[in-house]
Amino acid sequence: MIFTKVNNLPRRLNKYTHVNNLKFKQFVVFTTFCFLISCKTDTEKLTEIEGRQIPIDSTITETDSIASFVEPYRNRINEVLDSTLAYAPNPLLLKDGERTSSMGNLMADIVFEQTATVFTSRSGKELDFVVLNAGGVRSVISEGDVSARNAYEVMPFENYIEVVELSGSATRQLINFVAKSSRRHPVSGIQIVIGKNRSLESVNIQGQPFDENRNYYVATSDYLVNGGPSVGFFDEIISTTETDYLLRNALIDYFKKVDTLKAVADDRIKQLN
C-alpha cells in the first residue's frame, strides 16, 4: 500500500472550494497494488508492473474498526448536508415549460445574481446575461425544505462559473444555437423570441435590443468554455474571466440568503405558434 502526497497540482485543482459552513474533511486513500514480475534479486531491475481493478460492491463486507472510525465524519457530513437552508413552496422541475423550465430558470437566475458583483469587481465590466446547458441541471427540487444536499443533486459536478467576452457576431451565433436547440438551455438576462421555423424574431438583452456592433459578457460554466460536448455554445471567445466560484456553491449561497425559492417556466425563450 503506497500513500502519496501530491504537491504542485494544476491551478484549477488547487482552487479552494468554499461552502461556508460545509467545513468537513474528506479523506482519500490512494491504494496501489503492484505485482512485481521477474524480480529475482535485490540488484535486478524492475521489468514489469501488472495492475488489476478490484470492484467495490455489496459483496465486500464492512470492517467494524474502519466503520467506527468513519462514522462520526459521516454523521457530521449528513448533518450539514441535510440542514434546511430554504423552502420551496412548489416543485422546481426540468420540463414544465415549452422552451424553459422552472428549475433551469432558477439556476440561471442564481448564477446571474451571484456572479454579477464578482465579475464587476474583477473586471470593472457589467455582466450581460447567462447561458447554461440543459444537461448541466441534473435534478429537480421537490416541494418542501431545501438543503445543501439538493444543491449537490442539482449540480454534482465540480464546475466553476466563468464569464466569456463575445463579439456581437459570436453572440448572435450563441443565440441562434440556443434558439434552434430542441433542449431547454437555461438563460437569464436575455429574452429570445423564435418564429415558427425557429428563426430569430427578436432578442433583448437587459431590456435592450440586441446590438451586433458591441461585445457582450456571458456567464456560463467552465465545462462549456473548455469545450464540453455541446459544440456551438462558444466558438469564438475574446477573453475569459474566472470567478473561482463553484456553480454548486452559488446555489448554496443563494439558498442561505433567501427564505423561499420562487421560479416558473416563463417566456424568456418564447416560441411563436
TARA-V415089 format. One record per pair of residues at least 12 apart in sequence whose ideal C-beta (glycine too) atoms are under 7 Angstrom apart, sorted by the first residue. I is the first residue (numbers start at 0). GAP is how many residues later the second one is. Records with the same first field share a line. If there is no record, write none. Layout:
I->GAP, GAP
This chain:
0->30
1->30
2->27
3->26
14->229
16->229
17->231
18->230, 233
19->233, 236
20->59
21->58, 126
23->49, 52, 53, 56
32->18
33->15
34->15
35->13
36->13
79->68
80->66, 67, 68, 71
81->65, 67
82->64, 65
83->61, 63
84->61, 62, 63, 170, 171
85->60, 169, 172, 173, 174, 175
86->58, 59, 172, 173
87->53, 55, 56, 58, 173
88->54, 171
89->53
90->49, 50, 51, 52
91->14, 48, 49, 169, 171
92->47
93->43, 46
95->169
96->87, 168
97->173
98->85, 170, 171, 172
99->84, 165, 166, 168, 169
100->83, 164
101->161, 162, 163
102->34, 37, 38
103->30, 33, 80, 82
104->81, 158, 160, 161, 163
105->155, 157
106->25, 30, 47, 79
107->22, 24, 78, 79, 80
108->79
109->140, 141, 144
110->19, 21, 50, 77, 108, 136, 139
111->15, 18, 76, 77, 107
112->141
113->136, 139, 140
114->12, 46, 48, 104, 128, 130, 135
117->125, 127
118->44, 98, 122, 124
121->119
122->118
124->92
126->36, 90, 92
127->61, 77, 78, 88, 89, 90
128->58, 59, 60, 61, 76, 89
129->57, 58, 59, 88, 89, 90
130->43, 47, 54, 56, 87, 89, 102
131->53, 54, 88, 89
132->52, 91, 95, 97
133->49, 50, 51
135->23, 85, 87
136->17, 49
137->15, 16, 17, 18
138->14, 15
140->13, 120
145->109, 115
147->104
150->97, 100, 101, 104
151->96
153->97
154->92, 93, 96
157->88
158->62, 63, 64, 88
159->62, 82, 83, 84, 85, 86, 87
160->58, 60, 82, 84, 86, 89
161->58, 60, 63, 78, 79, 80, 81
162->54, 55, 56, 78, 80
163->54, 56, 61, 70, 73, 76
164->50, 52, 72, 73, 74
165->49, 50, 52, 70, 71, 72
166->48, 69, 71
167->43, 44, 45, 46, 47
168->43
169->65, 66
170->45
171->40
172->62
173->59, 60
174->17, 25, 28
175->24
176->55, 56
177->14
178->13, 15, 19, 21
179->18
186->81, 82
188->16, 17
189->13, 14, 15, 78
190->13, 77
191->77
192->77, 79
193->76, 77, 78
194->77
195->76
200->71
214->23
220->26
224->15
